[in-house]
Amino acid sequence: MHIDPNYRMNAEFNRGLTGDADAKSPTLHQYHLALWNKRLPNGEMLQLTSAYDTGYFFHCANTGGMVSSDGFNSYVRWKRLQHIITQLPEEEVDAFYDAVDPIGGYIIFPRWNGGMNQTRGRHSQVCDRVDLTLECIRRWYMDGNGCSPLYNVIDQDRDWYRLFGSFKGYVEFFHLQDLVTEDFSAVRFLTPDTSFDNPLFDTLEEYRVFSANMGRLVRARSERMAASVLVLKAKHNDFDNH
């Protein structure tokens, strides 16, 4: 399958669909299947199948549980930030919303009531920030001693995270290299404030710094993801020819 790194998932709703791309975009669903049904760091295959009876979710044969799509947040629709968003020109708001909508702005997490998708959005120390979420995951892999806001929900899904072996394995599997340092020892945060104390933005300038960094992340990750599918396809064709 070909991955278009510029394709906007929510564009489908302009053609008559209504709702959330994570739950209702057929293109996003197929992209996830193409991207993540591949070899894990331990040599086994991650095995995801569509579970349409529960929405656009996936069943993971490796853990026996469900996983689902989750998007990177642009915050343009968050009520708590409207005092900042309304200061921006409408075209700037629309441009940033579109910038985080390609495939590089989406990932999958285990799906259950109160799981990662919900908890990272509701937790006051994370507020749906993808960089702070990744920092919580890094800390779980590094020490596992509960020193992050999302420790409990990550640890409840330990069978999922153990599939990737290490933080490096997780980052490489999900093409998150642009969000970490070259040695995988630290997360590259999207704002100057790297703590969990103030995950949202106090000023227009802070939000613009975040939006610029997020846009670059999604563009780079989209290209990386599209290239990875081409590599997987080439390997499959080579195997078939032998």
C-alpha positions in Angstrom: 0.0 0.0 0.0 1.2 3.5 -0.8 1.3 6.1 2.1 0.8 9.7 1.0 2.7 11.8 3.6 0.7 14.9 2.7 -2.8 13.3 2.8 -5.0 15.0 5.4 -7.2 12.5 7.3 -9.9 15.0 8.2 -10.3 15.9 4.5 -12.5 12.9 4.2 -15.1 14.6 6.4 -15.3 17.4 3.9 -16.6 14.8 1.5 -19.6 13.9 3.6 -18.2 11.9 6.5 -18.7 13.4 10.0 -16.8 12.8 13.2 -13.4 12.0 14.4 -10.7 10.7 12.0 -9.3 8.3 14.6 -12.7 6.6 14.8 -14.1 7.1 11.3 -11.4 7.6 8.6 -11.1 4.5 6.4 -7.8 5.8 5.0 -6.3 6.3 8.4 -7.4 2.8 9.4 -5.7 1.3 6.4 -2.6 3.3 6.9 -2.3 2.0 10.4 -2.6 -1.6 9.2 0.1 -1.0 6.6 2.5 0.7 9.0 2.3 -1.4 12.1 1.9 -5.0 10.9 5.6 -5.5 10.7 8.4 -7.2 12.6 9.0 -6.3 16.2 12.5 -5.8 17.7 12.3 -9.4 19.0 11.8 -10.8 15.5 8.1 -11.6 15.9 5.4 -9.9 13.8 3.0 -7.4 15.3 -0.3 -8.7 14.3 -3.2 -6.2 14.1 -6.6 -7.0 12.5 -9.6 -4.7 11.9 -12.3 -4.9 14.6 -15.0 -3.0 12.8 -17.7 -4.3 15.2 -16.3 -2.0 17.8 -15.5 1.0 15.5 -12.3 1.6 13.6 -10.3 -0.3 16.2 -7.8 -3.1 15.9 -7.3 -6.4 17.7 -3.7 -7.2 18.7 -3.1 -10.9 18.5 0.2 -10.4 20.4 -1.5 -9.2 23.6 -5.1 -10.3 23.1 -6.3 -6.7 23.6 -7.6 -3.8 21.5 -5.6 -0.8 20.2 -6.9 2.3 18.5 -5.7 5.4 16.7 -4.8 8.6 18.6 -4.0 11.9 17.0 -1.4 14.6 18.0 -3.3 17.5 19.4 -3.2 21.0 17.7 -5.3 22.4 20.6 -7.1 24.8 18.1 -10.4 23.5 19.5 -9.5 23.3 23.2 -11.8 25.6 25.2 -9.1 26.2 27.8 -6.9 27.8 25.1 -9.4 29.9 23.2 -8.1 33.0 24.9 -4.9 32.4 22.9 -6.3 30.7 19.7 -8.7 33.7 19.1 -5.7 36.0 18.9 -4.5 34.2 15.8 -5.6 35.0 12.2 -8.1 32.4 11.0 -5.7 31.3 8.2 -3.0 30.6 10.7 -5.3 28.4 12.8 -6.5 26.5 9.8 -2.9 26.0 8.5 -1.7 24.5 11.8 -4.8 22.3 12.1 -4.0 21.0 8.6 -0.3 20.6 9.4 -0.8 18.0 12.1 -3.5 16.0 10.2 -1.3 13.9 7.9 -0.3 10.4 9.0 2.7 11.7 11.0 0.3 13.2 13.4 -1.2 9.8 14.4 -0.2 6.8 16.5 -1.8 3.8 18.2 -2.3 2.9 21.8 -4.0 0.1 23.7 -7.7 0.8 23.9 -9.8 0.4 27.0 -12.0 2.5 29.2 -9.6 4.8 31.1 -6.6 3.8 28.9 -3.8 5.9 27.4 -6.0 7.6 24.8 -8.3 9.0 27.5 -5.9 9.4 30.3 -3.2 11.4 28.5 -5.8 13.9 27.4 -7.4 14.3 30.7 -4.3 14.3 33.0 -3.6 17.9 34.1 0.2 17.3 33.9 0.1 16.0 30.3 -2.9 17.6 28.6 -2.6 15.4 25.5 1.0 16.6 24.7 2.7 14.0 22.6 6.2 15.0 23.8 5.1 14.7 27.5 3.4 11.4 26.7 6.6 10.1 25.2 8.6 11.3 28.2 6.3 9.2 30.5 6.9 6.2 28.2 10.7 6.8 28.3 10.7 6.9 32.1 8.7 3.6 32.3 11.3 1.9 30.1 14.3 3.5 32.0 13.3 2.8 35.6 9.7 1.8 36.0 9.5 3.3 39.4 6.3 5.3 38.9 7.9 8.7 38.5 5.7 10.0 35.8 2.0 11.2 35.6 1.1 8.3 33.2 3.0 5.5 35.0 0.0 3.6 36.1 -1.8 3.5 32.8 1.4 2.5 31.0 2.2 -0.2 33.5 -1.3 -1.6 33.1 -0.5 -2.0 29.4 3.0 -3.5 30.2 2.4 -6.4 27.8 2.1 -3.9 24.9 5.2 -1.9 25.8 7.3 -5.0 26.4 6.7 -6.0 22.8 9.2 -3.3 21.8 11.9 -4.3 24.2 13.2 -0.9 25.1 12.6 2.8 24.7 14.8 2.8 21.6 12.8 -0.1 20.2 9.5 1.7 20.8 10.7 4.9 19.2 12.1 3.2 16.1 9.0 1.1 15.7 6.7 4.0 15.7 9.0 6.4 13.8 9.4 8.9 16.6 13.1 9.5 16.1 12.5 13.2 15.4 11.1 13.6 18.9 14.2 12.2 20.7 18.0 12.8 20.9 20.2 10.8 18.6 21.3 8.5 21.4 17.6 8.0 22.5 18.5 9.1 26.0 16.1 12.1 26.1 12.9 13.5 24.6 13.1 16.7 22.4 10.3 18.7 23.9 8.1 20.9 21.8 8.3 23.9 24.2 11.1 25.4 26.3 9.3 24.4 29.4 10.1 20.7 29.8 8.3 20.0 33.1 4.9 18.4 33.8 4.0 21.5 35.9 2.6 23.6 33.1 1.8 21.5 30.0 -0.3 24.1 28.3 0.6 27.6 27.0 0.5 30.9 28.8 1.2 33.2 25.9 0.6 33.4 22.1 4.4 33.2 21.6 4.6 30.0 23.5 1.8 28.5 21.4 3.5 29.6 18.2 6.7 27.9 19.2 4.8 24.7 20.0 2.9 24.8 16.7 6.1 25.4 14.6 7.9 22.5 16.3 4.8 20.2 16.0 4.5 21.1 12.3 8.1 20.1 11.7 7.7 16.9 13.6 4.6 15.8 11.7 6.2 16.6 8.3 9.4 14.7 9.1 7.6 11.7 10.6 5.1 11.5 7.7 8.0 11.3 5.3 9.7 8.7 7.4 6.5 6.6 7.7 5.9 6.7 3.9 9.4 5.6 3.2 9.2 2.8 5.7 6.2 1.3 3.9 8.1 1.4 0.6 11.0 -0.5 2.3 8.6 -3.1 3.7 7.0 -3.5 0.3 10.4 -4.0 -1.4 11.4 -6.6 1.2 8.1 -8.5 0.7 8.5 -8.4 -3.1 12.1 -9.7 -2.8 10.9 -12.5 -0.5 8.2 -13.4 -3.1 10.8 -13.5 -5.9 12.9 -16.0 -4.0 
